[in-house]
Amino acid sequence: GEKLGHLPGGVDEKIEPFKKEAQATRVAGPPVHYTLPADFYRLGSVTFQPLQPNGVLPTSNFQLSTEIQRVDRGELYHLLSSNLTKPTTVNPIYIYENNQLTVFPTEITSDLSVSYIRKPAKPIWGYVVVNDKPLWNSSTSTHFELHASEESELVYRILAYVGIAIEKPGLVQSAVGLEGAKQQQEKIKRRSKFACNT
């Protein structure tokens, strides 16, 4: 599987709140496969708990956890066709297609643990109508899930969109000007950081 950490340019810090680990749900086949959580966006690693020799699961969730290697369908056929490369419970593999995982060898029937990046919650502007006007209602609203560094850009873009929607060119120009000023400040910060590092 892919590793979810250590992404370049501060991206890792921005997506950290969206990283999750959960169980994939086993679905009887044919073929037996596993479905991913409803909030799934991008797959990281896939692991399972092999049974101990006495046939029971380990007592610790971390103990004896085995990572399953991701392969594509073309690799799968080659791996399954040779006794030397066939997957085993020590070296298992999976294919990921149509938001489902199919694991080999098929003797693996335990739950799978998946690390993944979840989708952000859909922002909702909840409101009630008071005197024929919408009034924001915090109890039925869902805020944008953003890193703090992304908030001002979102505000500028919303202002520009609202300015266009209500035909206020001054509002659009203000939003574009604020966004441009922010970008200029970021360029200056990057240059000064670069100058300090050299």
HELIX and SHEET records of a PDB file:
HELIX    1   1 VAL A   11  ILE A   15  1                                   5    
HELIX    2   2 GLU A   16  PHE A   18  5                                   3    
HELIX    3   3 ARG A   73  LEU A   80  1                                   8    
HELIX    4   4 SER A  138  THR A  140  5                                   3    
HELIX    5   5 ALA A  148  ALA A  165  1                                  18    
HELIX    6   6 PRO A  169  ASN A  197  1                                  29    
SHEET    1   A 8 LYS A  19  VAL A  27  0                                        
SHEET    2   A 8 HIS A  33  THR A  35 -1                                        
SHEET    3   A 8 GLN A 100  PHE A 104 -1                                        
SHEET    4   A 8 ILE A  93  GLU A  97 -1                                        
SHEET    5   A 8 THR A  66  ARG A  70  1                                        
SHEET    6   A 8 PHE A  40  PHE A  48 -1                                        
SHEET    7   A 8 LEU A 112  ARG A 118 -1                                        
SHEET    8   A 8 LYS A  19  VAL A  27 -1                                        
SHEET    1   B 2 TYR A 127  VAL A 130  0                                        
SHEET    2   B 2 LYS A 133  TRP A 136 -1                                        
END                                                                             
